[in-house]
C-alpha cells in the first residue's frame, strides 16, 4: 500500500489514497478462498472484496475500479493509460514489494525470473 501510494505521489497521479489502500490491502484476499481452486485468486478476489467495499461505503464506481485492480494486479500494463491506472500502480507496487534479491528461497523459487524483483530502486 505504501509503495503504491508513493508511486502515485511521485508520478502526480489522481488516485485517491483510500482507494490505493483498499486495493492494496484486498488484492490477495482471494488466496486460499473456496473459489481459488476453480478460478485463481485474481478472479476470486473481487467476489470477496465487493461486499467488504460496499460495507465500507465505496460507491459502485469505486468498487468496480478497486475490483478491476484486484483482478488485473498480475497483468503487466501495456501502455501509459494502464500503467497510471489504479490497476497499473497496484501491479507495479506488488512487484516492487518483493525482496526476491534477499530471499532465502531464491534458487528454489518457482516464480519466473521476469516476475522477480531482483534489485532496489531509489
C-alpha positions in Angstrom: 0.0 0.0 0.0 2.8 2.4 0.9 4.7 1.7 -2.3 1.6 2.2 -4.4 0.9 5.5 -2.6 4.5 6.7 -3.1 4.3 5.9 -6.8 1.0 7.9 -7.0 2.6 10.9 -5.3 5.9 10.8 -7.3 4.1 10.4 -10.6 1.4 13.0 -9.6 -1.4 10.6 -10.4 -5.0 11.4 -9.4 -5.9 8.2 -7.5 -7.4 8.7 -4.0 -5.3 7.4 -1.1 -8.2 5.4 0.4 -8.7 3.6 -2.9 -5.0 2.8 -3.2 -5.1 1.3 0.3 -8.3 -0.6 -0.2 -7.0 -2.2 -3.4 -3.6 -2.9 -1.9 -4.9 -4.5 1.3 -7.5 -6.6 -0.6 -5.5 -7.5 -3.7 -4.6 -11.0 -2.5 -7.8 -11.7 -0.5 -8.8 -14.4 -3.0 -5.9 -16.6 -1.9 -6.9 -19.7 0.0 -10.6 -19.0 -0.6 -13.1 -21.6 -1.5 -13.1 -20.0 -5.0 -9.4 -20.1 -5.7 -9.2 -23.7 -6.8 -11.6 -23.1 -9.6 -10.7 -19.6 -10.7 -7.4 -18.4 -9.2 -7.0 -15.7 -6.6 -7.2 -12.7 -9.0 -10.7 -13.8 -10.2 -11.8 -14.8 -6.7 -10.6 -11.6 -5.0 -13.2 -9.3 -6.4 -16.0 -11.7 -5.4 -14.8 -11.5 -1.8 -13.8 -7.8 -1.9 -17.0 -6.4 -3.3 -19.2 -6.8 -0.2 -16.4 -5.5 2.0 -16.0 -2.4 -0.1 -19.8 -1.9 -0.1 -20.0 -2.1 3.7 -17.0 0.4 3.8 -19.1 2.9 1.9 -17.5 2.8 -1.5 -19.7 3.7 -4.4 -20.5 1.2 -7.2 -18.0 3.0 -9.5 -15.2 2.9 -6.8 -15.9 -0.7 -6.1 -15.6 -1.5 -9.8 -12.3 0.3 -10.1 -10.9 -1.4 -7.0 -12.1 -4.8 -8.0 -10.7 -4.3 -11.5 -7.3 -3.5 -10.0 -7.5 -6.6 -7.8 -8.4 -8.7 -10.9 -5.6 -7.2 -13.0 -2.8 -6.9 -10.5 -0.9 -9.8 -12.2 -1.1 -8.2 -15.7 1.8 -6.1 -16.9 0.5 -2.7 -18.0 0.7 -2.4 -21.8 0.6 1.4 -22.2 0.7 4.6 -20.2 -3.0 4.6 -19.6 -2.9 1.2 -18.0 0.4 2.0 -16.2 -1.0 5.0 -14.5 -4.4 3.4 -13.5 -5.1 2.0 -10.1 -4.6 -1.5 -11.6 -1.2 -0.5 -13.1 0.0 1.2 -9.9 -1.1 -1.9 -7.9 0.8 -4.2 -10.3 4.0 -2.2 -10.1 3.8 -1.8 -6.3 3.1 -5.5 -5.8 6.2 -6.4 -7.8 8.4 -3.8 -6.1 7.3 -5.1 -2.7 9.0 -8.4 -3.2 12.5 -8.7 -1.9 13.5 -11.6 -4.2 17.1 -10.5 -4.2 17.3 -11.2 -0.5 15.1 -14.2 -0.3 16.5 -17.4 1.3 14.4 -19.5 -1.2 15.6 -17.6 -4.3 17.1 -20.6 -6.1 14.2 -22.9 -5.2 11.5 -20.3 -6.1 9.0 -21.2 -8.9 8.4 -17.5 -9.8 9.5 -16.7 -13.3 12.7 -14.6 -13.4 10.9 -11.8 -15.2 8.4 -11.5 -12.3 11.1 -11.3 -9.6 12.2 -8.1 -8.0 16.0 -8.5 -8.2 17.1 -5.0 -7.2 16.4 -2.0 -5.1 15.4 1.2 -6.9 15.7 4.7 -5.4 
